[in-house]
Amino acid sequence: MWAAVVNRSGEICAYTTSTSDPTQVWPGSQAIAKAKAYTANAFSLDTLPLSTARLYTFTQPGHSLWSLGQSNLFDPSALAPPGGQGGGKNRIAVGLIFFGGGVPLYRNGKIIGGLGVS
């Protein structure tokens, strides 16, 4: 429904919907896609790519990153209105989500950002 890309600084570079009419996709998916892109970027290094799916187990009760998801909540000012314009482009996405759909992006072996889909 939504896809988002952040650069290495976590700034939203691009986002789009799966339909030509952004009012016909789930509004909640926008926040999830942007948070997944931010999370995958924020926890990956050149030599350690971590997708949101891979981070999932570590953030569950009893594991080393338990409660990490509550440490950086999503900022709704990064959302686009129902018409799809605006929406935090060039703003830090923030928000952590730890389930599948976020992957780090690399170019020539160096991390350059993250992609999130929801």
N, C-alpha and C positions, 0 to 999 in steps of 0.2 A: 504494500500500500504506500509506504514512504521509504525513501532512501536519502541518506545524508553523508556528506564527506566533510571531515575536518582536517586542517593542516597540522603539522607537528606541534604548533602552539595551542592547539585545541580550538582554533577559530573555525566557525562554520564557513566552508568555501562554497558549497552547493547543496541543494536538496531538491527533490522532485517527488511527484506522486505517480502512481501506476495508471492514473486516468488523466484525461485532459481537463477534467473538472475537479479541482482539489476540494470542493465542497462535498464530493461523493466518496470520500475515503474517511476512515476513522480518524478523528482529530487526535486521539490519544496515541496513535501510531507515530505521529510526527515527533513527539517528545521522546518516545522509545527509540526511534531510529537515530536521533541526534545524540542521545545519551549512550547508545551502543557504539557509535563512531568515536565519541569522546573517550569512553572506557577502554576500548581496544587500543587506541593511541596512547592513552595515559599510562597503561601498564605494560607496554611493549618497549623493547630496546632493539638496537641493531642486531644483536645476537640472541634475542629472546622474544620471539613473536608470541603474544598471548591473545587469543580470540576471547570474546565474552563467554562462549561455550566452554572453553578450557578453564576459565577462571571460576566457573559456576561451583564446582565441587569445593574449592578452597574457601568459598564465602558462605558455606553452609554451617549450621551449628556443629560445634566441636572441631572445626578446622581452623587453620592458621589465620585466615582472613575473615572470620566470622564477624559480622556487623559492619564490615567495610562499606556496604551499600548504603548505610545510614550516615556516612561521614560527609557526603557531598551530594546534596539533593538537587534535582533538576530546577533550573531557573526558568519560569514560564516566559520571561521576556525574550527568550530565544525562539519562541514559537511564531510561525506565520499565522495571520488571521485566516478565516475560512476561505478567502479568495486566493490565498497562496502567495501574496506579495509581502515583502519585508521579511520578517521572521528571523531576525538575529544574524543575518549574514554579516560576516566579519566580526562577530562577537564570539567570545569563548562559550562553547556549548554547555559545559558542566553537566553534572548529573551522572551517577554511576548505575549501571544495570549489568547484571551478571547472568544472562542466559543467552542462548545462541542468537546470532545475527550481527555481531560486530567483529570486524577483522582489521588488523593493522595493514597499512599500505606501505610498500617498499619500492624504492627505485635504486638500482645498482647496489643492493645490499644495505641500504640505509633507510631507516624508517622515515616516512614523510607525512604520515597522518593516519586516519582511520576511516573506515566505511561502516555504516550501520544501516540495516534494513529491518523493517517491521511491517 
